[in-house]
Amino acid sequence: MPESGQPSAGLPADGPVTPKPAALTAPRAVRRWLALGLRDFLAMPMASLFYGCMFVAMALVLEAFMRDGAWMLALVTGFALIAPFLAIGLYALSRDRAAPVPIPLRQSFIASLWAWRTNFGQVATYGLILTLLLAAWVRVSVVLVALFFDQPATSLSELVAGLAQDPEGFIFFAVYFIVGGGFAWLVFATGVASLPMMLDRQVDVLSAMIWSFNAAHANTAAMLRWAAAIGLLLGLGMLGRFLPLALVVPLIGHASWHVYRELSGAVGPMGGESVR
């Protein structure tokens, strides 16, 4: 049982700490996860929107005070690196909704605000790892921009417009995509299930990250589709002054809990939680 006192809807406490990752072969896995995430969103709209609006607020504050296009680009693209940690409250909401003993929504929401205290030391270590990776990515991103674009840009839109008009802009975007994709895949593969697992079980961060990587490797096709779906949704969320993030982030967060549940074998691809 998690330290927050809430019953966990995950695997039984007496089972293996890091079970063998389940093999997912269903071609509609991503659609199913998103459908399950949407179901949780609609069942808890206000609690979900609270977390979504927090992401929007952070993005707007960043936009208001950041006057350097290169740094803004680095932080916006680096958002995906730390989003799994920031979405821990959404994982907790989905976990509690699936609990065998019904948990009142108000109680579940309050507990979700403190979900990071569950397995605190390991969750905090994971947060530190993501922070260091974000710092490394920001530095790499700024250097890449400086190599291809030597004119000052005071906003992200000005920077992107300048790069689009530059003859070497295509090369920049290709290099940026490859390097950024490498960072993103490292974080995705080691984090697609590690934080939900640490929320669900008393497991150390290294074991959770290794298990997550093995699960991603065992289900490469499904995980690549899921990563592409996350990238597309986050890209759409960045439009319209970041306001769509209020809907996109909760959807991804809730769906991510169900991804972990299937990878851990707690729920089969066509089990009780499947949505056709």
Secondary structure as GFF3:
##gff-version 3
##sequence-region A 1 276
A	DSSP	alpha_helix	29	43	.	.	.	ID=ss1
A	DSSP	alpha_helix	45	65	.	.	.	ID=ss2
A	DSSP	alpha_helix	69	86	.	.	.	ID=ss3
A	DSSP	alpha_helix	88	97	.	.	.	ID=ss4
A	DSSP	alpha_helix	105	113	.	.	.	ID=ss5
A	DSSP	three_ten_helix	115	117	.	.	.	ID=ss6
A	DSSP	alpha_helix	120	148	.	.	.	ID=ss7
A	DSSP	alpha_helix	156	165	.	.	.	ID=ss8
A	DSSP	alpha_helix	169	191	.	.	.	ID=ss9
A	DSSP	alpha_helix	194	200	.	.	.	ID=ss10
A	DSSP	alpha_helix	205	218	.	.	.	ID=ss11
A	DSSP	alpha_helix	220	237	.	.	.	ID=ss12
A	DSSP	alpha_helix	245	263	.	.	.	ID=ss13
###
